[in-house]
Amino acid sequence: MKTKYVILILIICNTPLLAQEKTQWLDQSVLLSRNILTNTGYSSDGSDRAKGGVPRFHGAMEARITSFNNYQYISYYESNGDLVVARKKMDKNAEWEKSVVQGYQIKSQDRHNKIAMKISEGDGVIHLSFDHHNTPQLNYAHSKIGAATNPGSVIWDNAVFTLLPNLGLQNSTGLVTYPSFYPINATGDIIIYWRTGGAIGGEMNLANYSSIKHQWRFIGKIASRDGIYKGKKGTRGPYNAGFRSDSKGVLHLSWLWREDVDLRNGVEGIGNHGLYYAQSKDGGFTWFNTIGVEVANTKTNKTMSIDNMGTVPVEIPMTQNPTNVGLTAAIDPETNNYTVMVTHNIKGVTERTNFLYTRVPDGTWSSQETIMNGEGVMEFYKNQLFVFNETGVYYASRASQYTDWKKIEFPIKFKKGDANWDTNQLDKGIITMVIQYTPETLGAPSPIEVFDFKISK
């Protein structure tokens, strides 16, 4: 299993020292609760994309977790194919309630086909997208309006969610892969991203959800496979770090291109390179590169490509083996600095390391090597950088430039599985982990368990 990390970069606030509360982090976290959500979570047997009779992309399909307005939500697949959303009031005595999305059951045996979940905070709608890997329609469902903003008024039964294929749009979405939702700050709205095409023939697409109109608007293709790299034309696909919104609602995006050419010391196959960057001030319709030149405009069918991005702001050559696994980004809400985490080699060293690349609003970039490697998700909060995985919680201070690493141990050792984290209660010193355990045999159901930990005094 590739270890997952959740990275949180926390900010030193410009407030008087007496007004700041200094959090005291524990040496060992305290287990507050643990609950089996289901014993029969869906797992892929890898048969859909078997090669030469050997299963590929098999294992647990994972559970997604988020929280809002004092309720926690977990989405997952049951072994019978049901798509389930469980919710619980964030109270130690509360029980999980479950809603099954009606009219759809997953049958695919491909571990790529995971669930995406996001709440549009402007209208309290819970959005789900699910079961995609070059799929001919965008599978989507949404809750009732206000389900998350007024949770006490909603009976959590099987009527909460409604299927709405292709977001209710008449536009063609193409073959859909990796759909994911992202909020637009200061609006309460969200966007959905999906890739069309394959790893070496992929293109980036968007749609925009209005929490006022309660409907989706098609944005369309913002980046294409077009252009020439090392003599090959149109043979690339994007792997992005997610769409991040700053305090003004500006969307920031960075990505690696995967090419049908490999320059890693003569190794045959495909390879990644980058790092590319663009931003949008109108919710995703128009995009500009790092120095402010327009590179995409969906109103004129202009798309980003390897040929029109200008100078690459961060040059990570293919020979340094940058990986799309764990590529992620976050924005400092106080400074609007944009930070990307990329895992790649140092020149002359074979072992990969996580690097942080930061862009300040004037367009200047800087880099920093870390002591971490592996997948991650980044957020900013106060003055610490946290790394979460199943072995412990690691943290370092911003004042030390993230060199004074300390570890908060977990009081238990976890079984092998795939974990996701809810960090929305960090202000209370609480984190929640949901893990779907690795199945004992290919395609066998496996348990999904939820843990709450206290990590500060």
C-alpha positions as CSV (number, residue, x, y, z in Angstrom):
1,M,0.0,0.0,0.0
2,K,1.2,3.5,-0.8
3,T,1.2,5.5,2.4
4,K,-1.2,8.5,2.3
5,Y,-0.3,11.7,4.1
6,V,-2.4,14.6,5.0
7,I,-0.2,17.7,5.1
8,L,-1.4,20.8,6.8
9,I,0.6,24.0,6.6
10,L,-0.5,26.3,9.4
11,I,0.0,30.0,9.6
12,I,1.5,32.4,12.1
13,C,-1.2,35.0,12.5
14,N,-0.3,38.7,12.6
15,T,-1.9,39.2,16.0
16,P,-0.4,40.2,19.4
17,L,1.3,37.3,21.1
18,L,-1.1,37.6,24.1
19,A,-4.0,37.1,21.8
20,Q,-2.6,33.8,20.4
21,E,-3.2,30.6,22.2
22,K,-0.3,28.3,22.0
23,T,-1.5,24.7,21.3
24,Q,0.3,22.0,23.3
25,W,0.5,18.9,21.2
26,L,0.6,15.5,22.9
27,D,3.4,13.0,22.6
28,Q,0.8,10.3,22.2
29,S,-2.7,10.8,20.9
30,V,-5.7,9.7,22.9
31,L,-8.2,7.4,21.2
32,L,-11.6,9.0,21.7
33,S,-13.7,6.5,19.8
34,R,-13.6,3.8,17.1
35,N,-16.5,2.4,15.2
36,I,-17.0,-0.1,12.4
37,L,-19.1,1.6,9.8
38,T,-19.5,-1.6,7.8
39,N,-17.8,-5.0,7.6
40,T,-18.6,-5.3,3.9
41,G,-17.0,-2.4,2.0
42,Y,-16.6,-2.9,-1.8
43,S,-13.2,-4.0,-3.1
44,S,-12.1,-4.4,-6.7
45,D,-10.7,-7.7,-7.9
46,G,-8.8,-6.0,-10.7
47,S,-10.4,-8.0,-13.5
48,D,-11.6,-5.0,-15.6
49,R,-8.1,-4.0,-16.6
50,A,-6.3,-7.3,-16.2
51,K,-3.2,-7.6,-18.5
52,G,-2.0,-11.0,-19.7
53,G,-4.4,-12.6,-17.2
54,V,-2.9,-10.7,-14.3
55,P,-5.4,-8.5,-12.3
56,R,-4.6,-4.8,-12.1
57,F,-6.0,-1.9,-10.0
58,H,-7.4,-4.1,-7.3
59,G,-8.0,-3.5,-3.7
60,A,-10.2,-1.4,-1.4
61,M,-12.3,1.3,-3.1
62,E,-11.8,3.6,-0.1
63,A,-14.2,5.8,1.9
64,R,-14.4,9.6,1.7
65,I,-14.9,11.8,4.7
66,T,-15.8,15.5,5.3
67,S,-17.6,17.5,7.9
68,F,-19.7,20.7,8.0
69,N,-22.0,22.5,10.5
70,N,-21.4,20.0,13.3
71,Y,-22.1,16.9,11.2
72,Q,-19.7,14.4,9.7
73,Y,-20.3,12.6,6.3
74,I,-18.7,9.4,4.9
75,S,-19.4,8.1,1.4
76,Y,-18.5,4.5,0.4
77,Y,-19.5,1.5,-1.7
78,E,-21.1,-1.5,-0.1
79,S,-20.1,-5.0,-1.3
80,N,-23.5,-5.3,-3.1
81,G,-22.7,-2.3,-5.2
82,D,-24.8,0.3,-3.2
83,L,-23.5,3.8,-2.9
84,V,-23.9,4.9,0.7
85,V,-23.6,8.2,2.5
86,A,-23.4,8.0,6.2
87,R,-23.8,11.0,8.5
88,K,-23.4,11.5,12.3
89,K,-23.7,14.5,14.5
90,M,-20.3,15.3,15.9
91,D,-21.3,14.2,19.4
92,K,-19.8,11.2,21.2
93,N,-23.2,9.7,21.8
94,A,-24.5,10.1,18.2
95,E,-25.0,7.1,15.9
96,W,-24.3,6.9,12.2
97,E,-27.3,7.2,9.9
98,K,-27.1,5.8,6.4
99,S,-28.7,6.9,3.1
100,V,-28.4,4.7,0.0
101,V,-28.4,6.5,-3.4
102,Q,-31.3,4.9,-5.3
103,G,-31.0,3.7,-8.9
104,Y,-27.3,2.9,-9.1
105,Q,-25.0,0.1,-8.1
106,I,-21.3,-0.2,-8.9
107,K,-20.3,-3.3,-10.9
108,S,-16.8,-2.3,-12.1
109,Q,-13.7,-4.0,-11.0
110,D,-11.3,-1.1,-11.3
111,R,-9.8,0.6,-8.2
112,H,-9.7,3.9,-10.1
113,N,-13.5,4.2,-9.9
114,K,-13.7,5.9,-6.5
115,I,-16.2,8.4,-5.0
116,A,-15.8,12.1,-5.0
117,M,-17.8,14.1,-2.4
118,K,-18.1,17.8,-1.6
119,I,-20.6,20.2,0.0
120,S,-21.5,23.5,-1.7
121,E,-21.7,25.6,1.5
122,G,-23.8,28.3,-0.2
123,D,-26.9,26.0,-0.3
124,G,-26.0,23.0,1.8
125,V,-26.1,20.5,-1.1
126,I,-24.0,17.4,-0.9
127,H,-22.5,16.4,-4.3
128,L,-21.4,12.9,-5.3
129,S,-19.6,11.6,-8.4
130,F,-18.7,8.0,-8.7
131,D,-17.6,4.9,-10.7
132,H,-15.5,6.4,-13.5
133,H,-12.5,5.4,-15.6
134,N,-13.1,6.4,-19.2
135,T,-16.8,6.2,-18.6
136,P,-19.2,7.5,-21.3
137,Q,-21.3,9.6,-18.9
138,L,-20.7,11.6,-15.7
139,N,-22.3,9.7,-12.9
140,Y,-23.6,12.2,-10.4
141,A,-26.0,12.5,-7.5
142,H,-26.9,15.4,-5.2
143,S,-28.7,15.8,-1.9
144,K,-31.7,17.9,-1.1
145,I,-31.0,21.7,-0.8
146,G,-30.1,22.5,2.7
147,A,-29.2,18.9,3.7
148,A,-25.9,20.1,5.1
149,T,-26.8,23.7,6.2
150,N,-30.0,22.5,8.1
151,P,-29.2,18.9,8.9
152,G,-31.6,18.7,11.7
153,S,-34.5,19.2,9.3
154,V,-33.5,16.4,7.0
155,I,-34.7,12.8,7.6
156,W,-31.6,10.7,6.6
157,D,-33.3,8.1,4.5
158,N,-32.9,6.7,1.0
159,A,-34.8,9.7,-0.5
160,V,-32.0,12.2,0.4
161,F,-30.1,11.8,-2.8
162,T,-31.2,12.1,-6.5
163,L,-29.3,10.8,-9.5
164,L,-28.7,13.4,-12.2
165,P,-26.6,12.0,-15.0
166,N,-24.1,14.4,-16.7
167,L,-25.0,17.0,-14.1
168,G,-28.3,17.6,-15.9
169,L,-26.4,19.2,-18.8
170,Q,-27.1,18.6,-22.5
171,N,-23.4,19.1,-23.3
172,S,-21.3,16.0,-24.0
173,T,-18.9,15.2,-21.2
174,G,-16.8,12.8,-23.2
175,L,-15.2,9.7,-21.6
176,V,-14.9,10.7,-17.9
177,T,-12.0,9.9,-15.6
178,Y,-11.0,11.2,-12.1
179,P,-13.9,13.6,-11.4
180,S,-13.4,15.7,-8.3
181,F,-15.1,18.7,-6.7
182,Y,-13.5,21.9,-5.4
183,P,-14.9,24.9,-3.6
184,I,-14.7,28.5,-4.8
185,N,-14.1,30.6,-1.7
186,A,-16.2,33.7,-1.0
187,T,-19.1,32.3,-3.2
188,G,-20.3,29.1,-1.6
189,D,-20.1,27.6,-5.1
190,I,-18.1,24.6,-6.4
191,I,-16.6,23.3,-9.6
192,I,-16.2,19.8,-10.8
193,Y,-13.1,18.7,-12.8
194,W,-12.8,15.6,-15.0
195,R,-10.3,14.3,-17.5
196,T,-11.3,13.1,-20.9
197,G,-9.0,10.8,-22.8
198,G,-6.3,8.6,-21.4
199,A,-3.0,9.1,-19.6
200,I,-1.2,10.1,-22.7
201,G,-4.1,11.6,-24.5
202,G,-5.9,13.5,-21.8
203,E,-7.7,16.9,-21.5
204,M,-9.0,18.9,-18.6
205,N,-12.7,19.8,-18.4
206,L,-14.8,21.8,-15.9
207,A,-18.3,22.7,-14.9
208,N,-19.4,25.3,-12.4
209,Y,-22.2,24.9,-9.8
210,S,-24.2,27.9,-8.6
211,S,-25.5,27.7,-5.0
212,I,-27.9,30.5,-5.8
213,K,-29.5,28.9,-8.9
214,H,-28.8,25.3,-7.7
215,Q,-27.7,24.2,-11.1
216,W,-24.6,23.4,-13.1
217,R,-23.1,25.4,-15.9
218,F,-20.9,23.7,-18.5
219,I,-17.4,25.3,-18.8
220,G,-15.9,22.7,-21.1
221,K,-12.3,22.0,-22.1
222,I,-9.6,24.2,-20.6
223,A,-6.5,22.2,-21.5
224,S,-5.8,19.9,-24.4
225,R,-3.3,17.3,-25.5
226,D,-2.2,19.5,-28.4
227,G,1.4,20.5,-29.0
228,I,4.8,18.9,-29.6
229,Y,7.2,17.5,-27.0
230,K,10.5,15.8,-28.1
231,G,9.1,15.3,-31.5
232,K,5.8,13.7,-30.5
233,K,2.6,15.5,-31.2
234,G,-0.6,15.3,-29.1
235,T,0.6,12.4,-26.9
236,R,0.2,13.7,-23.4
237,G,-2.2,13.9,-20.5
238,P,-2.5,16.1,-17.4
239,Y,-2.1,15.1,-13.8
240,N,-3.0,18.0,-11.6
241,A,-2.7,19.1,-8.0
242,G,-6.3,20.1,-7.6
243,F,-8.0,23.4,-8.1
244,R,-7.4,25.7,-5.1
245,S,-9.3,28.9,-4.4
246,D,-7.8,31.8,-2.6
247,S,-9.5,34.3,-0.3
248,K,-10.6,36.4,-3.3
249,G,-12.1,33.4,-5.1
250,V,-9.3,33.1,-7.6
251,L,-8.7,29.5,-8.8
252,H,-5.1,28.3,-8.9
253,L,-4.0,25.1,-10.8
254,S,-0.7,23.3,-11.3
255,W,0.0,20.1,-13.1
256,L,2.5,17.6,-14.6
257,W,2.3,16.5,-18.2
258,R,2.6,12.7,-18.8
259,E,4.3,12.1,-22.1
260,D,4.4,9.1,-24.4
261,V,8.2,9.4,-24.3
262,D,10.6,8.6,-21.4
263,L,13.8,10.4,-20.8
264,R,14.7,8.7,-17.5
265,N,18.1,7.3,-18.4
266,G,16.8,5.4,-21.4
267,V,14.0,3.7,-19.6
268,E,11.2,2.7,-22.0
269,G,7.7,3.8,-21.3
270,I,5.9,7.0,-20.3
271,G,7.2,9.9,-18.0
272,N,6.0,13.0,-16.3
273,H,7.5,16.6,-16.3
274,G,6.5,20.0,-15.2
275,L,5.5,22.0,-13.1
276,Y,2.9,24.1,-15.0
277,Y,0.6,26.7,-13.5
278,A,-2.4,28.8,-14.4
279,Q,-5.1,30.8,-12.6
280,S,-8.7,31.9,-13.2
281,K,-10.5,34.9,-11.8
282,D,-13.9,34.1,-13.3
283,G,-14.7,30.6,-11.9
284,G,-12.8,28.6,-14.5
285,F,-13.9,30.1,-17.9
286,T,-10.7,32.1,-18.6
287,W,-7.1,31.1,-17.5
288,F,-3.8,33.0,-17.3
289,N,-0.2,31.7,-16.9
290,T,2.1,32.6,-14.0
291,I,3.0,36.0,-15.6
292,G,-0.6,37.0,-16.5
293,V,-0.8,36.0,-20.1
294,E,-4.1,34.5,-21.2
295,V,-3.7,30.8,-22.1
296,A,-7.3,29.6,-22.2
297,N,-10.7,31.1,-22.9
298,T,-13.7,28.7,-23.2
299,K,-15.7,31.5,-24.9
300,T,-13.3,31.4,-27.8
301,N,-12.4,27.7,-27.6
302,K,-8.8,28.6,-26.7
303,T,-7.2,25.9,-24.5
304,M,-4.0,25.5,-22.6
305,S,-1.4,23.3,-24.2
306,I,2.2,22.5,-23.9
307,D,2.8,25.0,-26.8
308,N,1.2,28.1,-25.3
309,M,2.1,28.1,-21.6
310,G,5.3,30.1,-21.9
311,T,8.3,29.5,-19.7
312,V,7.7,26.6,-17.2
313,P,7.6,28.3,-13.7
314,V,9.1,25.3,-12.0
315,E,11.3,23.0,-14.1
316,I,11.1,19.4,-12.9
317,P,12.6,17.4,-15.8
318,M,11.5,13.8,-16.5
319,T,14.9,12.6,-15.4
320,Q,14.1,13.6,-11.8
321,N,11.1,11.2,-12.0
322,P,8.3,13.5,-10.7
323,T,5.3,11.4,-9.8
324,N,1.6,12.3,-10.1
325,V,0.9,10.2,-7.0
326,G,0.5,12.6,-4.1
327,L,0.7,15.7,-6.2
328,T,-1.4,18.3,-4.2
329,A,-1.6,22.0,-3.4
330,A,-3.0,24.5,-0.8
331,I,-3.3,28.2,-0.3
332,D,-2.3,30.2,2.7
333,P,-5.5,32.2,3.5
334,E,-3.6,35.1,5.1
335,T,-1.0,35.7,2.3
336,N,-2.6,33.9,-0.7
337,N,0.7,32.2,-1.2
338,Y,0.1,29.0,-3.3
339,T,2.1,25.9,-2.4
340,V,2.4,22.7,-4.4
341,M,3.8,19.4,-3.1
342,V,5.6,17.3,-5.6
343,T,7.5,14.0,-5.1
344,H,10.6,13.6,-7.2
345,N,14.2,12.7,-7.1
346,I,17.1,15.0,-6.4
347,K,19.6,15.0,-9.3
348,G,21.9,12.0,-8.9
349,V,19.8,10.4,-6.1
350,T,17.3,7.6,-6.9
351,E,15.2,7.9,-3.7
352,R,12.2,10.3,-4.1
353,T,11.6,13.2,-1.7
354,N,8.6,15.6,-1.3
355,F,9.3,19.1,-2.4
356,L,7.3,22.2,-1.7
357,Y,7.1,24.8,-4.4
358,T,5.5,28.2,-3.4
359,R,4.2,31.0,-5.6
360,V,3.6,34.4,-4.0
361,P,1.0,36.7,-5.5
362,D,3.6,38.7,-7.5
363,G,4.4,35.5,-9.4
364,T,7.7,34.7,-7.7
365,W,8.4,31.0,-7.0
366,S,10.6,29.4,-4.3
367,S,11.3,25.7,-3.5
368,Q,12.0,23.7,-0.3
369,E,13.0,20.1,0.2
370,T,11.2,18.2,3.0
371,I,12.1,15.0,4.8
372,M,8.8,13.4,3.7
373,N,7.8,11.3,0.8
374,G,4.5,9.8,-0.3
375,E,0.9,10.9,-1.0
376,G,-0.6,13.9,0.7
377,V,-3.2,16.6,1.1
378,M,-2.3,20.1,2.2
379,E,-4.2,22.7,4.2
380,F,-3.1,25.8,6.1
381,Y,-3.8,26.3,9.8
382,K,-1.9,28.4,12.3
383,N,1.9,28.0,12.6
384,Q,2.6,24.3,12.2
385,L,3.1,21.9,9.3
386,F,1.4,18.5,10.0
387,V,1.9,15.2,8.3
388,F,-0.7,12.5,9.0
389,N,-0.3,8.8,8.3
390,E,-1.1,5.5,10.0
391,T,2.2,5.5,11.8
392,G,1.7,8.8,13.6
393,V,1.2,12.5,13.4
394,Y,4.3,14.5,12.5
395,Y,4.6,18.3,12.9
396,A,7.2,21.0,12.4
397,S,7.1,24.8,13.0
398,R,7.1,27.4,10.4
399,A,9.6,29.4,12.4
400,S,12.1,26.6,11.9
401,Q,11.3,26.3,8.2
402,Y,9.9,22.9,8.9
403,T,13.0,21.3,10.3
404,D,12.1,20.7,14.0
405,W,10.0,17.6,13.4
406,K,8.2,15.9,16.2
407,K,5.9,13.0,16.3
408,I,2.6,12.3,18.0
409,E,2.3,8.5,18.4
410,F,-1.0,6.7,17.9
411,P,-2.0,4.5,20.8
412,I,-2.8,1.6,18.5
413,K,-1.2,0.0,15.4
414,F,-3.5,0.0,12.3
415,K,-4.1,-2.9,10.0
416,K,-3.1,-2.4,6.3
417,G,-5.6,-0.3,4.4
418,D,-6.4,3.0,2.7
419,A,-7.0,6.0,4.9
420,N,-8.6,9.4,4.5
421,W,-8.7,12.1,7.1
422,D,-11.1,14.8,8.4
423,T,-9.1,17.7,9.9
424,N,-12.0,20.2,10.3
425,Q,-11.8,19.8,14.1
426,L,-8.2,20.7,14.5
427,D,-9.2,23.8,16.4
428,K,-10.4,21.4,19.1
429,G,-7.4,19.2,18.8
430,I,-9.4,16.3,17.2
431,I,-8.8,14.4,14.0
432,T,-10.8,11.7,12.4
433,M,-9.5,8.9,10.2
434,V,-11.6,6.6,8.1
435,I,-9.9,3.5,6.8
436,Q,-11.0,0.7,4.5
437,Y,-8.9,-2.3,5.2
438,T,-7.1,-4.3,2.5
439,P,-9.2,-7.3,1.6
440,E,-7.8,-10.7,2.5
441,T,-8.4,-12.0,-1.0
442,L,-8.9,-10.3,-4.4
443,G,-12.3,-8.7,-4.5
444,A,-13.4,-9.8,-1.0
445,P,-15.4,-7.3,1.1
446,S,-13.4,-5.5,3.7
447,P,-14.3,-3.5,6.8
448,I,-14.4,0.3,7.0
449,E,-13.6,1.7,10.4
450,V,-13.7,5.3,11.8
451,F,-11.3,6.6,14.5
452,D,-11.4,9.8,16.5
453,F,-8.2,11.0,18.2
454,K,-7.3,13.8,20.5
455,I,-3.8,15.2,19.6
456,S,-3.6,18.3,21.8
457,K,-4.1,19.2,25.5
